[in-house]
């Protein structure tokens, strides 16, 4: 620490040797700095305040019906991106600055100056913006700020309208595309329903139960067919036996004929017993068999009466046998019934096969119909959503153009400045004086380093590296002391004078600026 203090004091002693040079340099630099500050051209600042009202009553009322973007964020972005080259070129035309730039170089310089000097300051929370610009001429500064305010308001309104128009145009294009897709899906679904109308006509098809019912009817019909075929076979056997009986001798076969009646009656009764084991008394086969038995018994009784009346004469072999005729009629009925039942079994079997083919084809048809319905529902849902969004966009455009949810209010119009806003000479003059004082000190330090002198014994010994045998002290007489005091007073007066001059110049500038 001691060495540091010693070194500092050494520097100060060296600078003190050239104090007059430093004082002269301070005065020179101060005068030059004051002249520069005084001759700096005045710049007038015009400003305007614009309030952006984003809390419109329409916003809560139109919630859910219209598109409501983040207005605060849009305004903030607009304020940050307003000062661009295209907007500045438009501003030059609006402020009538074109005649001042006669060459492309001058116009380019004007654009760069405007981009650098235009200011948009925001308070942030209150959506209050201050638009300012400084120029050498107050009237031109006012015109530029007026053009900037107009550009700020127009950019906000036109930007929203352009965005809404672009969005609506895009939605219209999408709606046109989805209308075509929806029409194609409707045509595909219509053609599919026309092709499969027979299968899709009944929405309550139950092929499993229908096939089961038809199978039961087929089995019942097959059983009836088998019974009819058995009955027909029995009638054929009886008819064959009756033919054999007709070829015998009539005179010697009276008892044989009677016994034949008995045999037939016994056969039919056995058949009746078999039928009663399977069917009821009302079944057609049971009723028919009983009728045949009754006819045979009636024929037997008539045969006996005829024999008693004719004295036992036999009937001629050429006489017609009524039993034979009845058996032929019954056989014809049985054949007709068998044919009918066979046709019924074939019809029911065909219907079962058709239902089975339809049941196998139905899942594929239902899957294709589900896919068509799904595509149609997707296109329809997207189409309806786009139509709803288009209506919302239209309402939003109407809100922005007729009253709107955002309103730009000019709180303070662009002012015509009467006093210059820059340069701030009251600040620049003291600053120039301080810079000149520091420059004078720097010169004294530089001179002390260029022309050094040893003021300390230890410093001399350290720098030369030689042993110092001793020192000679200079004795101060009264005349020298008075001379030093006069020099110190003169130097102090020079510094004080400099400070007074700087303060006086600052005061004069303040008086001139009012």
Number of C-alpha atoms within 10 A of each C-alpha: 6 7 8 9 10 13 13 12 13 17 16 14 17 22 23 16 17 18 20 17 16 24 23 14 21 26 20 15 21 26 18 15 20 22 13 14 18 16 9 12 13 19 20 23 26 27 23 21 19 20 17 20 16 17 13 13 10 14 18 10 10 16 10 10 15 22 20 15 9 9 15 18 10 14 17 14 11 16 19 14 10 17 20 13 13 10 16 21 17 14 25 22 13 17 17 13 16 14 10 11 15 9 10 9 10 12 18 13 13 19 20 13 11 22 15 11 12 16 19 18 13 18 9 10 7 11 15 18 20 17 22 24 25 25 21 14 15 21 16 20 25 26 22 27 26 23 20 29 24 14 19 21 18 13 16 19 17 13 14 17 17 12 12 19 15 12 16 20 13 12 17 15 12 15 19 12 13 19 16 12 17 21 14 13 20 17 12 16 19 12 12 16 16 12 11 13 11 10 16 17 11 9 7 7 13 10 16 11 10 15 18 12 12 16 16 13 16 20 14 13 19 17 14 17 21 15 15 21 18 14 21 21 15 16 20 17 12 19 20 13 14 18 12 9 17 16 10 13 13 18 13 11 15 18 10 13 17 16 13 17 20 15 12 20 19 13 15 20 16 12 17 20 13 12 19 15 8 9 14 12 12 10 12 11 20 20 14 14 18 17 12 20 19 13 16 20 16 12 17 20 14 12 16 14 12 15 15 11 9 10 8 13 14 15 17 10 13 9 9 11 14 12 19 18 13 15 19 16 13 20 20 14 14 21 17 14 17 21 15 13 20 17 14 17 21 15 12 19 17 12 17 20 12 13 17 16 11 15 17 12 12 17 11 11 17 13 11 14 18 12 13 18 16 13 17 20 14 13 20 19 14 17 20 14 13 18 16 14 18 22 16 19 21 18 16 23 21 14 18 18 15 9 11 17 19 21 17 17 14 17 14 12 17 24 18 17 18 11 13 19 14 15 15 15 20 17 11 17 23 19 16 22 24 17 16 24 24 16 18 24 21 16 20 25 22 15 18 20 13 9 11 13 13 13 12 10 11 10 14 15 13 10 9 9 9 9 9 11 5 7 7 5 6 6 7 9 8 9 9 11 11 12 11 12 12 12 13 12 12 13 15 13 12 17 16 12 13 19 16 12 16 21 16 12 18 19 13 13 16 13 9 8 11 7
